[in-house]
């Protein structure tokens, strides 16, 4: 089953996983140009959100390619390269 992903859909998956890991964050008001840390995520939260999103999208992105990611939108763009 192949699913066509848009960047907006990938952002929604990231936000869903962010919501599941940070209970006090309002993902309805998150600007994709902001970082997860801007919304209170610590390093472990970020790793869990990234890992959960990759599992859901059924992709593997090398860690070395994630080090320069600064915000949610850039993360979605990187994930799009692997879909």
Secondary structure, 3 states (H helix, E strand, C coil): CCCCCCHHHHHHHHHHHHHHHCCCCCHHHCCCCCCCHHHCCCHHHHHHHHHHHHHHHCCCCCHHHCCCCCCHHHHHHHHHHHC
